[in-house]
Amino acid sequence: MITRRDFIVTTAATASSPLALQAAEEQHICLPLRALPRVRTLSAKPTGEGRLLLFSDGPETPPKLIRSEALERAFGPGTDLVLQQPDHWRMIDEGWFAEEDLYEPAEFEDPAFRIWHANYRPETEAHDLLYDLFQDQITGPFGARLPDLGLELGEHPSTPRYATAKLDGDWCLPRLTDEVAARTTWLVVDGGIASGEFER
């Protein structure tokens, strides 16, 4: 007959054994990786009208994603419905999936392509980051002008979604840099201006 004390000692010994630790690690590996929060950097590029367009350090074209079938094979049905694109990118960077499990969204008919445009395209992402940061000064849903900063946030009538954050000129950069730094450590404005004119 096993006593309560023997049961506790046996359970503790089993749980700390190498096999138990390996099983726990394998169980952890079977969960999809989530993208870790990271500091985002905004840069500026000249427009044809003498203003500056802000853009994030996000990918300039849609990066590869993991095919739904590969996600379901690894984690079960419906996994692709609960993951965001940065989660895909992190697992790909970690080498979790082979090249044949990946694809590159490139067609307007592909919902993943439109999701990248709407959320992760560098210009649109810069808009969204600043829109969230200055929410206390914004009254309308489709755009705003912050005169003290020379900043204009605008949603453009296009499909897929396209939104921009523009400064009235390079004289606005230091003030925006200081204001962003005063509000958060998760967003940084690069005070330099990228070479080449933005074309759109």
VEXDREN-2710 file (C-alpha; in Angstrom, 1 decimal):
% VEXDREN-2710
k/r/px/py/pz
1/MET/0.0/0.0/0.0
2/ILE/1.4/3.4/-1.0
3/THR/1.2/6.1/1.6
4/ARG/0.5/9.8/0.8
5/ARG/4.1/10.7/1.6
6/ASP/5.5/8.0/-0.7
7/PHE/3.1/9.2/-3.4
8/ILE/4.4/12.8/-3.1
9/VAL/8.0/11.8/-3.0
10/THR/7.6/9.4/-6.0
11/THR/5.7/12.1/-8.0
12/ALA/8.3/14.7/-7.3
13/ALA/11.1/12.4/-8.3
14/THR/9.3/11.4/-11.5
15/ALA/8.5/15.0/-12.4
16/SER/12.2/16.0/-12.0
17/SER/13.6/13.1/-14.0
18/PRO/15.2/13.7/-17.4
19/LEU/12.4/12.0/-19.2
20/ALA/9.8/14.2/-17.5
21/LEU/11.7/17.3/-18.3
22/GLN/12.1/16.2/-22.0
23/ALA/8.4/15.5/-22.2
24/ALA/7.6/19.0/-20.8
25/GLU/10.0/20.6/-23.4
26/GLU/8.4/18.6/-26.2
27/GLN/4.9/19.7/-25.1
28/HIS/6.1/23.3/-25.1
29/ILE/7.6/23.0/-28.6
30/CYS/4.2/21.8/-29.9
31/LEU/2.7/25.2/-29.3
32/PRO/3.1/27.9/-32.1
33/LEU/5.5/30.7/-31.4
34/ARG/4.1/34.1/-30.9
35/ALA/5.9/37.2/-32.1
36/LEU/7.7/39.0/-29.2
37/PRO/7.0/42.7/-28.7
38/ARG/9.9/44.8/-30.0
39/VAL/10.8/48.4/-30.3
40/ARG/9.7/49.8/-33.6
41/THR/11.7/52.5/-35.5
42/LEU/10.2/55.2/-37.8
43/SER/12.2/56.8/-40.5
44/ALA/11.4/59.5/-43.0
45/LYS/11.7/59.8/-46.8
46/PRO/11.0/62.9/-49.0
47/THR/7.8/63.2/-51.0
48/GLY/7.5/65.0/-54.3
49/GLU/5.7/67.9/-52.5
50/GLY/8.5/68.8/-50.1
51/ARG/7.1/66.9/-47.2
52/LEU/8.3/63.8/-45.4
53/LEU/6.6/60.4/-45.4
54/LEU/7.2/58.3/-42.3
55/PHE/7.7/54.5/-42.6
56/SER/8.4/51.8/-40.1
57/ASP/11.2/49.2/-40.0
58/GLY/8.7/46.6/-41.1
59/PRO/9.2/44.5/-44.3
60/GLU/9.0/46.4/-47.6
61/THR/7.3/43.5/-49.4
62/PRO/5.1/40.7/-47.9
63/PRO/7.4/38.1/-46.4
64/LYS/6.7/34.4/-46.8
65/LEU/4.0/32.8/-44.6
66/ILE/3.4/29.3/-43.5
67/ARG/0.8/27.3/-45.5
68/SER/-2.4/26.5/-43.6
69/GLU/-1.9/22.8/-44.2
70/ALA/1.6/22.9/-42.6
71/LEU/0.3/24.8/-39.6
72/GLU/-2.6/22.3/-39.1
73/ARG/-0.2/19.4/-39.5
74/ALA/2.0/20.9/-36.7
75/PHE/-0.5/22.3/-34.3
76/GLY/-4.0/21.1/-35.2
77/PRO/-7.0/22.5/-37.2
78/GLY/-7.8/26.2/-37.1
79/THR/-4.3/27.3/-36.0
80/ASP/-3.9/29.7/-38.9
81/LEU/-7.1/31.5/-37.7
82/VAL/-5.5/32.5/-34.4
83/LEU/-2.0/33.5/-35.6
84/GLN/-0.9/36.9/-36.9
85/GLN/1.6/37.3/-39.7
86/PRO/4.5/38.3/-37.3
87/ASP/3.9/34.9/-35.6
88/HIS/4.5/33.2/-38.9
89/TRP/7.7/35.3/-39.5
90/ARG/9.1/34.4/-36.0
91/MET/8.5/30.6/-36.5
92/ILE/10.1/30.8/-40.0
93/ASP/13.1/32.7/-38.6
94/GLU/13.5/30.0/-35.9
95/GLY/13.6/27.4/-38.7
96/TRP/10.5/25.5/-37.6
97/PHE/9.2/25.0/-41.1
98/ALA/10.8/23.7/-44.4
99/GLU/10.8/25.8/-47.5
100/GLU/8.0/23.7/-49.1
101/ASP/5.8/24.6/-46.2
102/LEU/6.1/28.3/-47.0
103/TYR/4.5/30.6/-49.7
104/GLU/4.8/34.2/-50.6
105/PRO/1.6/36.2/-50.7
106/ALA/1.7/38.3/-53.9
107/GLU/-1.9/38.4/-55.4
108/PHE/-4.5/41.0/-54.5
109/GLU/-7.0/38.1/-54.3
110/ASP/-5.0/36.5/-51.5
111/PRO/-6.4/37.7/-48.1
112/ALA/-2.9/37.4/-46.6
113/PHE/-1.6/39.9/-49.1
114/ARG/-4.4/42.4/-48.2
115/ILE/-3.7/41.8/-44.5
116/TRP/0.0/42.7/-45.0
117/HIS/-1.0/45.9/-46.9
118/ALA/-3.5/46.9/-44.2
119/ASN/-1.3/46.3/-41.2
120/TYR/2.4/45.7/-41.9
121/ARG/3.3/47.7/-44.9
122/PRO/5.9/50.2/-43.6
123/GLU/3.9/53.4/-44.4
124/THR/0.7/52.0/-43.1
125/GLU/2.3/50.6/-40.0
126/ALA/3.9/54.0/-39.3
127/HIS/0.5/55.6/-39.5
128/ASP/-1.1/53.1/-37.2
129/LEU/1.7/53.3/-34.6
130/LEU/1.4/57.1/-34.5
131/TYR/-2.4/57.1/-34.6
132/ASP/-2.4/54.9/-31.5
133/LEU/0.3/56.9/-29.7
134/PHE/-1.5/60.3/-30.3
135/GLN/-5.1/58.9/-29.8
136/ASP/-5.7/61.5/-27.1
137/GLN/-5.3/64.3/-29.7
138/ILE/-7.4/62.7/-32.5
139/THR/-11.1/63.2/-32.9
140/GLY/-12.0/61.6/-36.2
141/PRO/-11.7/58.0/-37.4
142/PHE/-10.2/58.6/-40.8
143/GLY/-7.3/61.1/-40.3
144/ALA/-6.0/63.9/-38.2
145/ARG/-3.7/66.9/-38.3
146/LEU/-1.5/67.7/-35.3
147/PRO/-0.4/71.3/-36.1
148/ASP/2.1/71.5/-33.2
149/LEU/4.1/68.6/-34.7
150/GLY/3.4/69.3/-38.4
151/LEU/2.1/65.8/-38.5
152/GLU/-0.8/64.6/-40.8
153/LEU/-2.3/61.2/-40.5
154/GLY/-4.5/60.1/-43.4
155/GLU/-6.5/57.2/-44.6
156/HIS/-6.5/56.9/-48.4
157/PRO/-9.5/55.7/-50.3
158/SER/-7.9/52.5/-51.7
159/THR/-8.1/48.8/-51.7
160/PRO/-6.1/47.3/-50.1
161/ARG/-6.0/49.7/-47.2
162/TYR/-3.3/52.4/-47.4
163/ALA/-2.7/55.0/-44.7
164/THR/0.2/57.5/-44.3
165/ALA/1.8/59.7/-41.7
166/LYS/3.5/62.8/-43.2
167/LEU/5.4/65.7/-41.8
168/ASP/5.3/69.2/-43.2
169/GLY/9.2/69.2/-43.5
170/ASP/12.5/68.2/-42.0
171/TRP/12.1/70.9/-39.3
172/CYS/9.3/68.7/-37.8
173/LEU/11.5/65.7/-37.1
174/PRO/13.2/66.9/-33.9
175/ARG/9.9/67.8/-32.3
176/LEU/8.3/64.5/-33.3
177/THR/11.3/62.6/-32.0
178/ASP/11.1/64.4/-28.6
179/GLU/7.3/64.0/-28.3
180/VAL/7.4/60.3/-29.2
181/ALA/10.2/59.7/-26.7
182/ALA/8.2/61.5/-24.0
183/ARG/5.2/59.2/-24.6
184/THR/6.8/55.7/-25.1
185/THR/9.9/53.6/-25.2
186/TRP/8.4/51.2/-27.7
187/LEU/8.6/53.6/-30.6
188/VAL/11.7/55.5/-31.8
189/VAL/11.9/58.1/-34.5
190/ASP/15.1/58.1/-36.5
191/GLY/16.1/61.7/-36.9
192/GLY/17.7/61.2/-40.3
193/ILE/16.1/61.3/-43.7
194/ALA/16.4/58.3/-46.0
195/SER/18.0/59.0/-49.4
196/GLY/15.7/58.9/-52.5
197/GLU/12.3/60.3/-53.0
198/PHE/9.3/58.3/-52.1
199/GLU/7.2/57.4/-55.2
200/ARG/3.5/56.8/-55.0
END
